[in-house]
């Protein structure tokens, strides 16, 4: 399978509670982790047993070298990662509180410069049985190039939420938004089930909406089913959605039916929330 997406260095401060606007909360601990939605999803897919290629971009800097090395250490083919001299590696500044809730600010850096040519050429190499997984932490041109060239199943994690180009919707991708993203994309108030139906009507494909501790909604062939999540003591919710999307894609690439792939992905995402860091 192929993942085209973002790759960041996550700079994480863990504190007792999240700061209010203008407030400083001290006494925290610091750690640096590999991050970026695309890279997180690629790692999750690889850990779920998929053979993964990754296309993205980093700066020509120490953070970029470390980010690529981390992917390669997971067994991911990162030969498609561009090293850019005109931008820094993307960075996410993350604050996590004692309940595992977080605040995140991202400087995308080189992620905004992933070339459409590289994305399209990588997608062309896929077979009809392969899966392409993408997110929205990169530009529309790269997104369109990959989606248009992929011969098989396309999964788009529409995060951060923004309007999807008509050409992407027409390709019939499987969408994997969280509840807030689904509401923002559909305009359906506060009803995630209605949002899932609206989005499925737009794409003509299945939609899976993640609900955090409440599990997921799977909208398939006009029917919406809620799949519960196991209970876990939450440590850090950062990246749990990425684990879900990556594990879901790996399951589909392995030939699982959508419901079975979603159940496995819910279990993986729940376990990830019980560990520190976007990749656990």
N, C-alpha and C positions, 0 to 999 in steps of 0.2 A: 504494500500500500504506500501511498505518497501523502505526505503532509506538507502543505505550503502555508507558511505563517510566520509569526513573530518569534523572536528569540531575545531574551533580556537577561540582565543580571538583576536579581531581586535582593534589595538591601532591606532587611527586616529588623524592626525594633519591637520587642515584646514588652508590654507594660501592663499595669494592673487594670487600667481603663483607657478608653480612647479619649484624646484631647478634644475639647470644645474649640470653636473658632477663636484664634488668638491666644490660646492657652498652651503652656508647656507642661508636659507630664514627664517627670524624671524617674530615675530608678529602674530603667528598663535594661534588657539584655539585647545584644546585637548578633546577627548572623547574616552571612551572604549565601544565597542559593541560586541555582540556575532557574530561570523563569522565562516568561513570554508564553502566551497562550498556545502558539503553534508548537514550540519546543516541548512544553508540558504535555500536550496531547500526543506528540510523537513518542515521548518517553513512556507514557501510559500505555500506548498501543504496543510498543516493544516489550514492555513488561508483561503484557497480556498474551504475548507469543507471536505477534505479527512481525513480518519482515518489513522494515520501514525505511523509506528514503525521505529526506527532509530538504526542502528548499526554503531559504530565507536569506537574511543579510545581517552582517555585523560590521562594526567599525574595525579599522586596522589598529587595534589597541589590545591591551592586556585582558580586558573584560571579554572582548570578542574571542580571543584565543582560548580563554578558559571555557567560554560557553560552548564552543565547538568541541573541545576536548571532552566536555561532560556528555554531549550527545554521543560521541564516538564510544565512550566508555559504556554506554547503554546498548551498544551493538547497532546503532543507527548509522546508515550511510549518509554522512553529512557533506559529501563532495559537492552537493549543489548549493552550499552556503557561500554567498558572495562576501568577499572582504572589501569593504568600501573605505577609501581614503578620504571621502568627502563628508563623512558623518561618523558620530560616535556610536558605539554599541548601545542599544536600548537599555534603559534603566527603569526599574520600578521601585519606588520608595513605599514601603509597606509598614503600617503600624497594626499590631495584633494585640487584642486585650485578653484578659484572663478567661473570658468565655469563648475565645476563638473567633470573635468578630473582628473585622479588619477595615482599615481605610487604605486606599491605594492611589498613588499619583504616578503617572507613567510619562517618561520622556522617550518617545518612540525611536529617535535617532535613525539608524540605518534601516529599521523596519519599514519606514515610509518609502524606501528606495529599492525594494525588491523589484527586479526588472521583469516586465511582462514576458520578454523573450525567454528568460530562464524558466519561469513558471510554466509557460506554454510548452516548451520543449520537454520538460520533465513529465508533464501530463500526457503528452503524445506517446511516451514510452510505456504507458500503462496498457494492460490488456482489458478486455471487456469484463473480466472477472475481478479486476482490481478495484480498490476503493480510493478515492481522492477525498481528503479531509482538509477543510480550510476554515479560517476565522476572519474577523474583520479588523484585525490589528495590522492590516497592510492596505495598500491603495486599491481602488476599484479596477485599475488597468491590469494589475497582476492577477486579481481575483477572476476577472473576466477571461483573461488569457488561459488560465488553468482550467476553469470550468468548461470553456468552449472546446478545449482540446481533449479532455478526458473522455475515453470511450465507454467507461463503466459507471458505477454508482458514485454519486457526488454527495458528500455531507458538508453542510455549511453550519458552523457554530456562529450565529449572528451576534457576536460580542466583540467590542461594545456595540450596542444596538444602533443601527442607522438604516435608512431606506436601502433596500437591495435593488440593484439595477434590474430592469425588466428582463434583460438577456439572461441573468442568473436565475430569476424566478422561472423563466420559460424552460430552463434546462431540467426543472423538476427535482431540485435537490431535497434531500432529507434535512430538515432544519432541527437544531437542538438548542433552542433558547432556554434561558432560565425564566422564571415567572415574570420578573420585571421586564426582561427583553421581549417576551412574547406580548405583554400588554402594550409596550411601546410600539412594536412593529404592527400590531393589529388594530390598535385604537379601541379595544374592547373593554374599557373601564377596568374593573378589578376581577374579571372572571377568566381564569386561565384556561378553562375548558372551552369557552367561547373563542378565546384567542387562538387556541390550537386549531379549532375548526376553520376559522377565517384564514389562517396561514396555510392550512392544508388545501383549502379551496384555491388559493392563489397559485400554489405550486403544482397541484395535482398529485402530490406525493404525501408520504407520512410525515408527521411532526411529533417530536418528543420534547415535552416541556419539563425541565427539572424544577423540583419544588423544595430543594434542601432536605430537611429532616422528614418532610412529608412524602418523599419518594419522587415519582415521575408520572406524567400523563402521557400515554401513547395514543395518538390519534391515527388510526389506520382504517382505510376503506369506510369512512363515515362513522366509525365507532371509536369512542374515547374510553380508555381503561386506565385506572390508577394503579400503579405498582408501588407498594409500600417500601420504605427503606428500613433496614435493621437499625436498632438502637445502638448508639455509640456515645462515649464521653467525648465531647468535642474539644479538640485542642487548637485547631487552626483550620478554618474553612477556605483559606486561600488555595486556589487551584483545584478544589474538589470538582467543580464543573468541567475543568479540563480533563481530569481523570475520567469522568463520565464519558465525555465525547471520544477520547482516545480509545477507551476500552470498548465502547459501543462500536466504533469503526473496526477495531480488531476482530470483534465477534462477527460482524457482517462479512468482513474479508475472509473469515474462516468458514463461512457458509451457514452461520446460525440464522434462524428466523429473527425478525425484529424484536419480538417480545422476549425471547430467550437472551438475545444480545443485550437488551435493556436491563433485564434482571441482573445479569452479570456485571453490567456497568454500574448499576445502583450499589451493588455490594462493594465494588472497588472504590467508588467515590465516598461511600460511608466510611470505609476503612481509612481513606486518605484524610478525612476530617478529624480522625483520631490521632493524627501525627502532625508534627511541625513541618512547615515548608510546603511550597506548591507541589513538590514531587514526593514528599514523604521520606 
